[in-house]
């Protein structure tokens, strides 16, 4: 309040003198909490937002190499003459793998196909592993989606939350 002298002190006393301090403290704390939650959500999403599922996609559009967190990769190849797709994965997660597990990921190969979800406007990639890991269930289904103009694959989650596993085209 330097330079305002008595006028500044009177203004502060007028604005806040009749308001109980606990109310002012509560309002300030509420603004800080809401601001922190909104800011944290924005920062954690890379500023991109959640991917949206696409209703239709062809094998040719989906084929390619995708990358995720911690080195997770999938390469989807499609041979239109044979009418089938093959894939390879590296650092691929097991479904619901607990944090204490030593081996949380693996590498493998197999075939893939697209399917339409019944009653839902989304296209899914179904992975069929040649040598399915024993006693552990790998992530086998991904939803085809978009983030802006970018094609992505993501693990289906609760529609009220952004998916934790999003794979983007390699090099993008």
Protein Blocks (a to p, Z undefined) as FASTA:
>chain_A
ZZklmmlmmmmmmmmmmpcfklmmmmmmmmmmmmmmmmmmmmmnnonopadddfbdcfkl
mgccdddeehiacdddddfknopacdddehiacehiafklmblbdcddddddddddehia
cdddddddfbacehiacdfbdcdddehjaccddddddfkbccfbdcddehZZ
